[in-house]
């Protein structure tokens, strides 16, 4: 999601990979605002503002290929958390001051 040079990342860290691109389609981001890891299956979740609709996209743990997306109409996602017991995710929405499951 984030492509930074070694100077920006800091000493002791190495750039490994990136995924996604700019846009509104599957596997694309307009304004990624949060990221979480699901320990039940290793998938990576990204919260994206995507214009007027918020959404959470899931990416496979191997190769980081697009898995699926949940759209939350009119919700601007600020943060994500995953329940390590069952993989349910919770998204905080700044536009409504609420948490969605």
C-alpha positions in Angstrom: 0.0 0.0 0.0 2.8 2.4 0.9 5.9 2.8 -1.3 8.6 4.6 0.6 12.4 4.7 0.0 14.7 3.1 2.5 15.6 6.7 3.7 12.0 7.4 4.6 11.4 4.0 6.2 14.5 4.1 8.4 17.5 2.1 9.2 17.0 -1.6 9.9 13.9 -1.9 7.7 13.8 -3.3 4.2 11.2 -2.7 1.5 9.7 -6.0 0.5 6.6 -5.5 -1.7 3.6 -3.4 -2.5 0.1 -4.2 -3.6 -2.9 -2.3 -5.1 -3.0 0.7 -7.3 -4.9 4.0 -7.5 -8.6 3.6 -8.5 -12.0 2.5 -7.4 -12.0 -1.1 -8.7 -11.1 -4.4 -6.9 -7.6 -4.2 -5.5 -7.4 -0.5 -6.0 -7.5 2.4 -3.5 -8.5 6.0 -3.6 -7.6 6.9 -0.1 -6.4 4.0 2.1 -6.8 5.0 5.7 -6.2 1.8 7.8 -4.8 -1.6 7.6 -5.2 -4.7 9.7 -4.1 -8.4 9.7 -6.4 -11.3 10.3 -4.6 -13.9 12.3 -7.3 -16.6 11.6 -6.3 -16.8 7.9 -3.4 -14.4 7.4 -5.3 -12.1 5.1 -4.6 -8.3 5.1 -7.5 -5.9 5.3 -7.4 -2.3 4.0 -9.9 0.4 4.8 -10.4 2.7 1.9 -12.4 6.0 1.8 -13.0 5.4 -2.0 -14.6 8.7 -2.6 -18.1 8.9 -1.0 -18.2 5.2 0.0 -16.0 3.5 2.5 -15.0 -0.1 2.0 -12.9 -2.8 3.4 -10.9 -5.0 1.0 -9.3 -8.3 1.8 -6.1 -9.5 0.3 -4.6 -13.1 0.4 -1.7 -13.7 2.7 0.3 -15.2 -0.1 0.9 -12.9 -3.0 -1.5 -10.3 -1.6 -4.0 -10.9 -4.4 -7.5 -9.4 -4.1 -10.0 -11.7 -2.2 -13.2 -9.6 -1.6 -14.6 -6.3 -0.7 -17.4 -5.0 1.7 -18.8 -1.6 0.8 -20.2 0.6 3.6 -22.1 3.3 1.8 -21.4 6.9 3.0 -19.0 5.7 5.7 -15.5 7.0 5.8 -13.4 4.3 7.5 -10.7 5.6 9.9 -9.6 2.4 11.6 -9.7 -1.4 11.5 -9.4 -4.1 14.0 -9.8 -7.9 13.7 -11.1 -10.3 16.4 -8.4 -12.9 16.6 -10.9 -15.5 17.8 -13.2 -15.5 14.8 -11.8 -13.1 12.2 -14.6 -10.6 12.4 -13.5 -7.1 11.6 -14.5 -3.8 13.1 -14.3 -0.6 11.3 -14.5 2.8 12.9 -16.3 5.4 10.9 -15.4 9.0 11.4 -18.3 10.3 9.3 -20.8 8.8 11.7 -18.8 8.4 14.9 -19.7 4.7 14.9 -18.1 1.3 14.8 -19.3 -1.2 12.2 -19.0 -5.0 12.3 
